[in-house]
């Protein structure tokens, strides 16, 4: 199972490939440290694969053909050794695919697997020699237990290896404790790849202990744990969102907010270009591209940011727009540098550690432990990144309230799109009341909560894409569960439907009040359009729903944009679509980390970006 998960994470998953592109002993600084940590972690996983398979074979009668016991015995000796080598081979293959060539690290991994096989082959002789020459090593070097065609009693295994079992559990416990105490800094120090590999080895130890206890107690412990996991899931949901106590600031009405914004920006102007920005989801890729595009347009057209009235964003687009919205009193160049610095941090390692350690452990606990929530860890990493980006000098802190910070007429309209699980409807987090939009189409999250939430939590409510981050649990003021929220991309990954409804209201207001304004909608997109017209072959019952869901996720934005074009054309307004174009060889993942190469691919396109349709009325 862990080998299959490892293949998907390291070879098939774009985020894993992007990380492995940076791994190599030829690097320096952080790269060299992460490479060393990956090597130690894969060795840890490899050794635990060997030990776990040996434990299973100690308690099982493994006989391929009863008429040839000698072959069965050789197979039982060989299988654990092969399983021990696979982690090295898997990581070596992943690096080879990511780099497109053999590197020194690939050769080191292959060589290590060969030497490990040699060690395992002579392990019995080494153990006997050490225990004979160094009796005081007995507590550290467990006695050798040969494989045989038959099972061992658990008491016999315990008598031979109890010190080693306790030591392994102590190491795992210390690792869990360290990641719990330092949920952001320690995973970043280790690197995302090392975190995943360490988790594999740690959970293999726990699984081995479960097998041992099952045999020792002569009780179906594994089946009981599975039943408990299902039963506990009704009580241990630890994904309650963070809330802030105290009085809640009143959010302005959409018409009042827009009227004040137009009157402020129309001073000394005969007309005004109003920009409404939609930012597509796509994790850190979307955040970096969105903030980069707006920053570049602001450099080419000074004061452009001040002409943006509204942002409608999804997932990573929400992160990118909030970075821009939180930068105050800075020049165009400083805005771009700040967002680039903020979004160059590693936000994947902390949330990955939270997924594979704390939140995985939560499944075995019958009550919720909110500090184990991996989404809170991701939000804290954003807060730290924002703090370091501004050298602690910004007047806006992301652990402060979203409403208290942005619910005044000096800030643009922010719409962070999410999806309500129970109804499948759009759910939005906004600093302005959106009660003028079509009733029954949108759920206003802050109106339901009747409280303020941190800025980082507001971003997180729009950024909970499948598996990596969990659904958010929301409660009404009386404590009753209102429902769950997931990524806004489940409904529509561009935020264009919400923005179109806002646009229609703003257009009516502008006509009624005779504002001399012209609207421009900007769609900032980062997903790669690919053709999947080939029929599904193999595992079609499993793959068909997955491929369909993926295609629908991408196509809904195209359909909504076509509706926007038709509507804007009827009103005489403008739509600008900005794409992150890339070929099949440019791996820019949608997780929460971008390698230097991925960021350079985006920066090259930002340098070439010229949008002649941008106009500002001075």
C-alpha positions as CSV (number, residue, x, y, z in Angstrom):
1,X,0.0,0.0,0.0
2,X,2.8,2.5,0.9
3,X,4.7,1.6,-2.3
4,X,1.5,2.4,-4.3
5,X,1.0,5.7,-2.4
6,X,4.7,6.5,-2.8
7,X,4.6,6.0,-6.6
8,X,1.6,8.3,-6.9
9,X,3.1,11.0,-4.7
10,X,6.7,10.9,-6.1
11,X,6.2,9.9,-9.8
12,X,2.6,10.6,-10.9
13,X,1.8,13.7,-8.9
14,X,2.9,17.0,-10.4
15,X,3.7,18.5,-7.0
16,X,5.9,15.6,-6.1
17,X,7.8,15.8,-9.4
18,X,8.3,19.6,-8.9
19,X,9.9,18.9,-5.5
20,X,12.1,16.1,-6.8
21,X,13.5,18.5,-9.5
22,X,15.2,20.5,-6.7
23,X,16.7,17.4,-5.0
24,X,20.4,16.7,-5.6
25,X,23.7,16.7,-3.8
26,X,25.1,19.2,-6.3
27,X,22.9,21.8,-4.7
28,X,23.8,24.2,-1.8
29,X,22.1,25.5,1.3
30,X,18.5,24.5,1.7
31,X,18.6,22.2,-1.4
32,X,21.6,20.2,0.0
33,X,19.9,20.0,3.4
34,X,16.6,18.7,1.9
35,X,18.6,16.2,-0.2
36,X,20.3,14.8,2.9
37,X,17.0,14.7,4.8
38,X,15.4,12.8,1.8
39,X,18.2,10.3,1.8
40,X,17.9,9.6,5.5
41,X,14.1,9.4,5.3
42,X,14.1,7.0,2.4
43,X,16.6,4.8,4.3
44,X,14.2,5.0,7.3
45,X,11.3,3.9,5.1
46,X,13.4,1.2,3.4
47,X,14.5,-0.3,6.7
48,X,10.9,-0.3,8.2
49,X,9.6,-2.0,5.0
50,X,12.0,-4.8,5.7
51,X,11.2,-5.0,9.4
52,X,7.5,-4.9,8.9
53,X,7.5,-7.6,6.2
54,X,9.6,-9.8,8.5
55,X,7.1,-9.3,11.3
56,X,4.3,-10.4,9.1
57,X,6.2,-13.5,8.0
58,X,7.0,-14.4,11.6
59,X,3.3,-14.7,12.2
60,X,2.2,-16.4,9.0
61,X,2.6,-19.7,7.3
62,X,3.9,-18.6,3.9
63,X,4.1,-21.6,1.6
64,X,3.8,-21.2,-2.1
65,X,3.8,-24.9,-2.8
66,X,3.6,-27.4,0.0
67,X,5.5,-30.0,-2.0
68,X,8.6,-27.7,-2.3
69,X,9.2,-26.2,1.2
70,X,12.8,-25.2,0.2
71,X,11.6,-22.8,-2.4
72,X,9.0,-21.4,0.0
73,X,11.8,-20.7,2.5
74,X,13.9,-18.9,0.0
75,X,10.9,-16.8,-1.1
76,X,10.3,-15.8,2.5
77,X,13.9,-14.7,2.8
78,X,13.8,-12.8,-0.5
79,X,10.5,-11.0,-0.3
80,X,11.4,-8.7,2.7
81,X,14.7,-7.8,1.0
82,X,13.0,-6.8,-2.2
83,X,10.5,-4.7,-0.3
84,X,13.4,-3.0,1.4
85,X,15.0,-2.1,-1.9
86,X,11.8,-0.7,-3.5
87,X,11.8,2.7,-1.7
88,X,15.3,3.4,-3.1
89,X,14.3,2.4,-6.6
90,X,11.1,4.3,-6.4
91,X,12.8,7.5,-5.3
92,X,15.5,7.1,-7.9
93,X,13.0,6.6,-10.7
94,X,11.0,9.6,-9.5
95,X,14.1,11.8,-9.6
96,X,15.0,10.4,-13.0
97,X,11.6,11.3,-14.4
98,X,11.6,14.7,-12.8
99,X,15.1,15.6,-14.1
100,X,14.9,13.8,-17.4
101,X,18.3,12.3,-16.8
102,X,20.5,10.3,-14.4
103,X,21.9,12.4,-11.6
104,X,24.5,11.7,-8.9
105,X,21.7,11.2,-6.4
106,X,20.1,8.6,-8.6
107,X,23.3,6.6,-8.7
108,X,23.7,7.0,-4.9
109,X,20.2,5.6,-4.3
110,X,20.8,2.7,-6.6
111,X,24.2,2.0,-5.0
112,X,22.6,2.2,-1.5
113,X,20.0,-0.3,-2.5
114,X,22.8,-2.7,-3.6
115,X,24.7,-2.3,-0.4
116,X,21.6,-2.7,1.7
117,X,20.9,-6.0,-0.1
118,X,24.5,-7.1,0.7
119,X,24.0,-6.1,4.3
120,X,20.7,-8.0,4.6
121,X,22.3,-11.0,3.0
122,X,25.1,-11.1,5.7
123,X,23.0,-9.7,8.5
124,X,22.9,-12.9,10.4
125,X,26.7,-13.2,10.4
126,X,27.0,-9.5,11.4
127,X,24.6,-9.8,14.3
128,X,26.2,-13.0,15.6
129,X,29.7,-11.4,15.4
130,X,28.7,-8.2,17.2
131,X,26.7,-10.0,19.9
132,X,29.7,-12.4,20.5
133,X,32.4,-9.7,20.6
134,X,30.4,-6.9,22.2
135,X,28.0,-8.3,24.9
136,X,27.1,-4.8,26.1
137,X,25.5,-4.3,22.6
138,X,22.8,-6.8,23.3
139,X,20.3,-4.2,24.2
140,X,20.8,-2.3,21.0
141,X,21.3,-5.2,18.5
142,X,18.3,-7.5,18.5
143,X,18.9,-11.2,18.4
144,X,18.5,-12.8,14.9
145,X,15.3,-14.7,14.3
146,X,15.4,-17.0,11.3
147,X,12.6,-17.4,8.8
148,X,11.0,-20.8,8.8
149,X,8.1,-22.6,7.3
150,X,5.8,-22.0,10.2
151,X,4.7,-19.4,12.7
152,X,6.4,-18.0,15.8
153,X,4.5,-17.3,19.0
154,X,4.3,-13.6,19.8
155,X,5.9,-14.1,23.3
156,X,9.0,-15.6,21.6
157,X,9.3,-12.5,19.3
158,X,8.9,-10.2,22.3
159,X,11.6,-12.0,24.3
160,X,14.1,-11.6,21.5
161,X,13.3,-8.0,20.3
162,X,11.5,-6.1,23.1
163,X,14.2,-3.5,23.5
164,X,14.3,-2.9,19.7
165,X,10.5,-2.6,19.5
166,X,10.4,-0.1,22.4
167,X,13.2,1.9,20.8
168,X,11.4,2.1,17.5
169,X,8.2,3.2,19.2
170,X,10.1,5.8,21.1
171,X,11.6,7.2,17.9
172,X,8.2,7.4,16.3
173,X,6.7,9.1,19.4
174,X,9.5,11.7,19.5
175,X,9.0,12.4,15.8
176,X,5.2,12.9,16.2
177,X,5.9,15.1,19.3
178,X,8.4,17.3,17.4
179,X,6.1,17.9,14.5
180,X,3.3,18.7,16.9
181,X,5.4,21.2,18.8
182,X,6.9,22.8,15.6
183,X,4.2,22.2,12.9
184,X,5.6,24.9,10.5
185,X,9.3,25.3,11.1
186,X,10.3,21.6,11.4
187,X,8.5,20.3,8.3
188,X,10.1,23.3,6.3
189,X,13.5,22.3,7.7
190,X,13.0,18.7,6.6
191,X,11.3,19.4,3.3
192,X,8.1,18.0,1.9
193,X,9.6,14.8,0.3
194,X,11.4,13.9,3.6
195,X,8.2,14.4,5.6
196,X,6.3,12.0,3.3
197,X,9.0,9.3,3.5
198,X,9.3,9.7,7.3
199,X,5.6,9.2,7.6
200,X,5.7,6.0,5.6
201,X,8.3,4.5,7.8
202,X,6.6,5.7,11.0
203,X,3.2,4.3,10.1
204,X,4.8,1.0,9.1
205,X,6.1,0.7,12.6
206,X,2.7,1.4,14.1
207,X,1.2,-1.2,11.7
208,X,3.8,-3.8,12.8
209,X,2.9,-3.2,16.4
210,X,-0.8,-3.7,15.7
211,X,0.0,-7.0,14.0
212,X,2.2,-8.0,17.0
213,X,-0.5,-7.1,19.5
214,X,-3.1,-9.0,17.5
215,X,-1.1,-12.2,17.6
216,X,-0.1,-11.6,21.3
217,X,-3.6,-11.0,22.5
218,X,-5.1,-13.5,20.0
219,X,-7.8,-10.9,19.3
220,X,-8.9,-9.5,15.8
221,X,-7.4,-6.1,16.6
222,X,-7.0,-4.9,13.0
223,X,-10.7,-5.4,12.2
224,X,-11.6,-3.8,15.5
225,X,-9.6,-0.7,14.7
226,X,-11.3,-0.4,11.3
227,X,-14.7,-0.5,13.0
228,X,-13.5,2.1,15.5
229,X,-12.3,4.4,12.7
230,X,-15.7,4.3,11.2
231,X,-17.5,4.8,14.5
232,X,-15.1,7.6,15.7
233,X,-15.6,9.5,12.5
234,X,-19.1,10.5,13.8
235,X,-17.5,12.3,16.8
236,X,-13.9,13.3,16.0
237,X,-14.3,15.9,13.2
238,X,-11.6,18.4,14.3
239,X,-11.9,20.8,11.3
240,X,-13.9,23.5,13.1
241,X,-12.8,26.8,11.7
242,X,-11.2,29.5,13.8
243,X,-13.5,32.3,15.0
244,X,-12.7,35.6,16.7
245,X,-14.7,36.8,19.7
246,X,-15.9,40.3,20.3
247,X,-18.1,42.8,18.5
248,X,-18.4,42.3,14.8
249,X,-18.0,45.3,12.6
250,X,-20.9,46.1,10.3
251,X,-20.3,45.3,6.6
252,X,-21.4,48.0,4.1
253,X,-24.1,47.4,1.6
254,X,-23.0,46.8,-1.9
255,X,-24.6,49.9,-3.3
256,X,-23.2,52.2,-0.6
257,X,-19.7,50.6,-0.9
258,X,-19.7,51.0,-4.7
259,X,-21.1,54.6,-4.6
260,X,-18.4,55.7,-2.1
261,X,-15.7,54.0,-4.2
262,X,-16.8,55.7,-7.4
263,X,-17.2,59.1,-5.9
264,X,-13.7,58.8,-4.3
265,X,-12.0,57.7,-7.6
266,X,-14.0,60.1,-9.9
267,X,-12.4,63.2,-8.4
268,X,-10.9,65.4,-11.1
269,X,-11.9,62.8,-13.8
270,X,-14.5,63.0,-16.5
271,X,-14.9,59.2,-16.7
272,X,-13.6,56.2,-14.8
273,X,-12.5,52.7,-15.9
274,X,-13.6,50.1,-13.3
275,X,-11.9,46.7,-13.3
276,X,-13.4,43.6,-11.9
277,X,-10.8,40.8,-11.5
278,X,-11.5,37.1,-11.4
279,X,-8.7,34.8,-10.3
280,X,-8.9,31.1,-11.1
281,X,-8.0,28.4,-8.6
282,X,-4.9,26.3,-8.8
283,X,-3.1,26.3,-5.4
284,X,0.2,28.2,-5.2
285,X,0.5,28.3,-9.0
286,X,-2.6,30.4,-9.2
287,X,-1.6,32.6,-6.3
288,X,1.8,33.3,-7.8
289,X,0.4,33.9,-11.3
290,X,-2.5,36.1,-10.0
291,X,-0.4,38.4,-7.9
292,X,2.3,38.5,-10.6
293,X,-0.2,39.5,-13.3
294,X,-1.7,42.3,-11.2
295,X,1.7,43.4,-10.1
296,X,3.0,43.5,-13.7
297,X,-0.1,45.4,-14.9
298,X,0.4,47.9,-12.1
299,X,4.0,48.4,-13.0
300,X,3.1,49.0,-16.7
301,X,0.1,51.2,-15.8
302,X,0.8,53.0,-12.6
303,X,-2.3,53.4,-10.3
304,X,-3.9,50.3,-12.0
305,X,-4.5,48.6,-8.6
306,X,-6.5,51.6,-7.5
307,X,-8.9,51.1,-10.5
308,X,-9.7,47.5,-9.3
309,X,-13.1,47.6,-7.6
310,X,-13.7,43.9,-7.0
311,X,-11.9,40.6,-6.8
312,X,-13.7,37.3,-7.2
313,X,-11.3,34.5,-6.5
314,X,-11.1,30.7,-5.9
315,X,-8.5,28.7,-4.0
316,X,-5.0,29.8,-4.8
317,X,-6.5,32.8,-6.5
318,X,-7.9,33.9,-3.2
319,X,-4.4,33.7,-1.6
320,X,-3.0,35.8,-4.5
321,X,-5.6,38.5,-4.4
322,X,-5.5,38.8,-0.6
323,X,-1.7,39.3,-0.8
324,X,-2.3,42.2,-3.2
325,X,-5.2,43.5,-1.1
326,X,-3.1,43.5,2.1
327,X,-0.2,45.4,0.6
328,X,-0.6,49.1,1.6
329,X,1.4,52.2,0.9
330,X,3.9,50.6,-1.4
331,X,5.2,51.4,-4.8
332,X,4.4,49.2,-7.8
333,X,7.8,47.5,-7.7
334,X,7.5,46.9,-3.9
335,X,4.1,45.3,-4.4
336,X,5.5,42.8,-6.9
337,X,8.5,42.0,-4.8
338,X,6.4,41.6,-1.7
339,X,4.0,39.1,-3.3
340,X,6.9,37.2,-5.0
341,X,8.7,36.9,-1.7
342,X,5.5,35.8,0.2
343,X,4.6,33.2,-2.4
344,X,8.1,31.7,-2.8
345,X,7.8,30.1,0.7
346,X,7.2,26.4,1.2
347,X,3.6,26.0,2.4
348,X,3.4,22.4,1.3
349,X,5.7,20.8,3.9
350,X,3.7,22.0,7.0
351,X,0.3,20.9,5.6
352,X,1.8,17.6,4.4
353,X,3.2,16.9,7.9
354,X,-0.2,17.8,9.3
355,X,-1.9,15.4,7.0
356,X,0.5,12.4,7.5
357,X,1.1,12.8,11.2
358,X,-1.4,14.8,13.3
359,X,-4.5,14.5,11.3
360,X,-3.9,10.8,10.5
361,X,-3.5,10.2,14.3
362,X,-6.8,12.1,14.8
363,X,-8.6,9.3,13.0
364,X,-7.8,6.9,15.9
365,X,-9.0,9.3,18.6
366,X,-12.7,9.4,19.5
367,X,-12.9,13.1,20.2
368,X,-11.7,16.1,18.2
369,X,-8.3,17.7,18.8
370,X,-8.4,21.0,16.9
371,X,-4.6,21.5,17.1
372,X,-4.3,18.4,14.9
373,X,-6.3,20.2,12.1
374,X,-3.9,20.4,9.1
375,X,-5.8,23.4,7.7
376,X,-5.0,25.4,10.8
377,X,-1.3,24.6,10.2
378,X,-1.5,25.8,6.6
379,X,-3.2,29.0,7.8
380,X,-0.5,29.6,10.4
381,X,2.2,29.1,7.7
382,X,0.5,31.8,5.6
383,X,0.4,34.1,8.6
384,X,4.1,33.6,9.1
385,X,4.9,34.1,5.4
386,X,2.9,37.3,5.4
387,X,4.7,38.6,8.5
388,X,8.2,37.9,7.1
389,X,7.2,39.4,3.7
390,X,6.5,42.7,5.4
391,X,9.3,42.5,8.0
392,X,6.6,42.9,10.7
393,X,5.9,46.5,9.4
394,X,2.5,46.0,7.8
395,X,-0.6,47.4,9.5
396,X,-2.5,44.3,8.4
397,X,-1.9,41.0,10.1
398,X,-3.5,37.9,8.7
399,X,-4.4,36.6,12.1
400,X,-6.6,39.6,12.6
401,X,-10.3,39.6,11.7
402,X,-11.3,39.6,8.0
403,X,-14.4,41.9,8.7
404,X,-12.6,44.2,11.1
405,X,-9.8,44.7,8.6
406,X,-11.6,45.1,5.3
407,X,-15.2,46.1,6.1
408,X,-14.8,49.8,5.3
409,X,-15.1,51.7,2.1
410,X,-11.3,52.2,1.7
411,X,-10.8,48.6,0.5
412,X,-12.0,47.0,-2.7
413,X,-14.7,44.3,-2.7
414,X,-13.3,40.9,-1.9
415,X,-15.2,37.8,-2.8
416,X,-13.7,34.5,-1.8
417,X,-15.7,31.6,-3.4
418,X,-16.3,28.3,-1.6
419,X,-18.8,25.5,-2.0
420,X,-21.4,24.4,0.5
421,X,-21.2,20.6,0.7
422,X,-24.7,19.8,1.9
423,X,-26.5,21.9,-0.8
424,X,-23.9,22.1,-3.5
425,X,-24.4,25.9,-3.7
426,X,-21.9,28.6,-3.8
427,X,-20.8,30.0,-0.5
428,X,-18.9,33.3,-0.4
429,X,-16.8,35.2,2.1
430,X,-17.0,38.9,1.4
431,X,-16.2,42.2,3.2
432,X,-19.4,43.6,1.7
433,X,-23.0,42.5,2.1
434,X,-24.1,40.7,-1.1
435,X,-27.8,40.6,-0.3
436,X,-28.6,42.3,-3.6
437,X,-27.5,39.3,-5.6
438,X,-29.9,36.7,-6.8
439,X,-31.6,35.2,-3.8
440,X,-31.2,31.4,-3.4
441,X,-28.0,31.3,-5.5
442,X,-25.4,32.2,-2.9
443,X,-24.8,31.5,0.8
444,X,-23.2,34.3,2.7
445,X,-20.8,32.6,5.1
446,X,-20.2,35.6,7.4
447,X,-23.9,36.3,7.7
448,X,-24.4,32.8,8.8
449,X,-21.6,32.7,11.3
450,X,-22.4,36.2,12.8
451,X,-18.8,36.5,13.9
452,X,-15.5,37.5,12.5
453,X,-12.8,35.1,11.3
454,X,-9.0,35.5,10.7
455,X,-7.9,36.6,7.3
456,X,-6.0,33.4,6.8
457,X,-9.1,31.4,7.7
458,X,-11.2,33.3,5.1
459,X,-8.6,32.4,2.5
460,X,-8.6,28.8,3.7
461,X,-12.4,28.4,3.3
462,X,-11.9,28.9,-0.5
463,X,-8.8,26.8,-0.7
464,X,-9.8,23.3,0.5
465,X,-9.2,21.2,-2.5
466,X,-9.6,17.4,-2.3
467,X,-7.5,15.3,0.1
468,X,-4.7,17.7,0.7
469,X,-6.9,19.9,2.8
470,X,-10.1,18.9,4.7
471,X,-13.7,20.2,4.5
472,X,-14.3,23.1,6.9
473,X,-16.8,22.5,9.7
474,X,-19.0,25.5,10.3
475,X,-21.4,26.1,13.3
476,X,-24.1,28.6,13.8
477,X,-24.0,31.0,16.8
478,X,-26.0,28.6,18.9
479,X,-23.3,25.9,18.3
480,X,-25.3,23.7,15.9
481,X,-23.6,22.5,12.8
482,X,-24.5,24.5,9.8
483,X,-22.6,22.4,7.3
484,X,-19.2,22.0,5.6
485,X,-17.3,24.0,3.0
486,X,-14.9,22.8,0.4
487,X,-12.9,24.4,-2.4
488,X,-14.8,26.9,-4.6
489,X,-13.6,25.0,-7.6
490,X,-16.1,22.2,-6.9
491,X,-18.8,24.6,-8.1
492,X,-16.9,26.8,-10.6
493,X,-13.2,27.4,-10.6
494,X,-13.0,31.0,-11.8
495,X,-15.5,32.9,-9.6
496,X,-17.0,34.3,-12.8
497,X,-20.6,33.4,-11.9
498,X,-20.5,35.4,-8.7
499,X,-18.7,38.3,-10.4
500,X,-21.3,38.4,-13.2
501,X,-24.1,38.7,-10.6
502,X,-22.1,41.5,-8.9
503,X,-21.6,43.2,-12.3
504,X,-25.3,43.2,-13.1
505,X,-26.0,44.9,-9.8
506,X,-23.2,47.4,-10.3
507,X,-24.4,48.2,-13.8
508,X,-27.9,49.0,-12.6
509,X,-26.5,51.2,-9.9
510,X,-24.1,53.0,-12.4
511,X,-27.0,53.7,-14.8
512,X,-29.4,54.9,-12.2
513,X,-26.9,57.2,-10.6
514,X,-25.5,58.3,-14.0
515,X,-21.9,57.3,-13.1
516,X,-19.6,57.9,-16.1
517,X,-17.9,54.5,-15.7
518,X,-17.0,51.7,-18.0
519,X,-16.5,48.2,-16.7
520,X,-13.7,45.8,-17.6
521,X,-13.7,42.2,-16.4
522,X,-10.3,40.5,-16.2
523,X,-10.1,36.7,-16.0
524,X,-6.7,35.5,-14.8
525,X,-6.4,31.8,-15.7
526,X,-3.7,29.3,-15.0
527,X,-5.1,25.8,-15.9
528,X,-3.7,24.1,-19.0
529,X,-6.2,23.3,-21.6
530,X,-5.6,19.8,-22.9
531,X,-7.5,17.5,-25.3
532,X,-8.7,14.3,-23.7
533,X,-10.7,12.8,-26.6
534,X,-9.1,9.4,-26.4
535,X,-11.4,6.8,-24.9
536,X,-10.7,5.5,-21.4
537,X,-9.0,2.2,-21.4
538,X,-8.4,0.0,-18.3
539,X,-10.0,0.4,-14.9
540,X,-12.8,2.4,-16.7
541,X,-15.3,2.1,-13.8
542,X,-12.8,3.8,-11.5
543,X,-11.1,6.2,-14.0
544,X,-14.2,7.4,-15.8
545,X,-15.7,9.3,-12.8
546,X,-12.3,10.8,-11.9
547,X,-11.6,12.0,-15.5
548,X,-15.1,13.3,-15.8
549,X,-14.8,15.3,-12.6
550,X,-11.5,16.7,-13.6
551,X,-12.7,17.8,-17.0
552,X,-15.9,19.4,-15.6
553,X,-13.8,21.2,-13.0
554,X,-11.9,22.9,-15.9
555,X,-14.8,23.3,-18.4
556,X,-17.2,25.2,-16.1
557,X,-15.0,28.3,-16.2
558,X,-15.0,28.2,-20.0
559,X,-18.8,28.0,-20.2
560,X,-19.3,30.8,-17.6
561,X,-16.8,33.1,-19.5
562,X,-18.8,32.6,-22.7
563,X,-21.9,33.8,-20.9
564,X,-19.9,36.8,-19.6
565,X,-18.8,37.7,-23.1
566,X,-22.3,37.7,-24.3
567,X,-23.6,39.8,-21.4
568,X,-20.7,42.3,-21.6
569,X,-21.1,42.7,-25.3
570,X,-24.7,43.6,-24.9
571,X,-23.8,46.3,-22.4
572,X,-20.8,47.6,-24.3
573,X,-18.2,46.6,-21.7
574,X,-15.0,44.7,-22.0
575,X,-13.6,41.2,-21.1
576,X,-9.9,40.5,-20.9
577,X,-8.7,36.9,-20.5
578,X,-5.1,36.4,-19.4
579,X,-3.7,32.8,-19.6
580,X,-0.7,31.1,-18.1
581,X,0.4,29.3,-21.3
582,X,2.7,26.3,-20.9
583,X,3.6,23.2,-22.8
584,X,3.6,19.6,-21.5
585,X,7.2,19.9,-20.2
586,X,6.6,22.9,-18.0
587,X,5.5,21.4,-14.7
588,X,3.9,24.1,-12.6
589,X,2.0,22.3,-9.9
590,X,-1.2,23.3,-8.1
591,X,0.0,22.3,-4.6
592,X,1.4,24.7,-2.0
593,X,5.0,24.9,-3.2
594,X,6.8,26.1,-6.3
595,X,10.4,25.1,-7.2
596,X,12.7,27.8,-8.5
597,X,12.3,26.4,-12.0
598,X,8.5,26.5,-11.8
599,X,8.6,30.1,-10.6
600,X,11.1,31.0,-13.4
601,X,8.6,29.6,-15.9
602,X,5.9,31.9,-14.6
603,X,8.3,34.9,-14.3
604,X,9.3,34.5,-18.0
605,X,5.7,34.9,-19.0
606,X,5.2,37.8,-16.7
607,X,8.1,39.7,-18.3
608,X,6.5,39.2,-21.7
609,X,3.0,40.2,-20.5
610,X,1.6,43.2,-22.4
611,X,-2.1,43.9,-22.3
612,X,-3.0,46.7,-24.6
613,X,-6.6,46.7,-23.6
614,X,-5.8,48.1,-20.2
615,X,-6.9,51.8,-20.1
616,X,-6.9,54.2,-17.2
617,X,-8.7,57.5,-17.1
618,X,-6.4,60.0,-15.5
